[in-house]
Amino acid sequence: MGASLCAPKKKKTQVGASWVGNESENPFDATLNKKDRTLLRETWQRLDDPKDIVGHIFLDIVNDVEPDLKKVFGVDRAPRAAMLKMPKFGGHILRFYEFMEQLTSMLGTSENLTGAWQLVRKTGRSHVKQGFLEQNQNQMEKNYFEIVINVFIERLIPFLTGEQVRVMDRSRSDDIIVHLQIEIKN
């Protein structure tokens, strides 16, 4: 009877209101090796203006992909050119940019894998508390959280690979996206 009380206990680290029991629960440790994590950080750092890129991707999402999200971010009556300056929308873009900066730094520079996992979990918990997402995330027709993530990844990859090097500001007609063309010469 007393043997179970004498057994060594697993060390637990408190993460906000949840507990992470051991390192095997951390996907960053399980799926990314040190070289991958460093490459992730270096790739993010090579972006010319990541905050601007993040902002324009979110602008595209709320204007072109899912206009239903305009109301959630408080930009339903704002013209596209003014949306980035709106407190709720602009604040979300800034927090997402800071999230990516912090996450890539934890993974690629300081090797703080537990901290990175805690940051992701905390961010996920804060999104679960959003009424709009909670009401719509389990619908068969539209899962806004999944749509935003997929579109964001799809639109960020060309910047990370160097295929797209500038964002197009659709409020200015003279701004042009510059694409690098790779020519294969025999």
Secondary structure, 3 states (H helix, E strand, C coil): CCHHHHCCCCCCEEECCEEECCHHHCHHHHHCCHHHHHHHHHHHHHCCCHHHHHHHHHHHHHHHHCCCHHHHCCCCCCCHHHHCCCHHHHHHHHHHHHHHHHHHHHHHCCCCHHHHHHHHHHHHHHHHCCHHHHHHCCCCCCCHHHHHHHHHHHHHHHHHHCCECCCCCCCCCCCCCCECCCCCCC
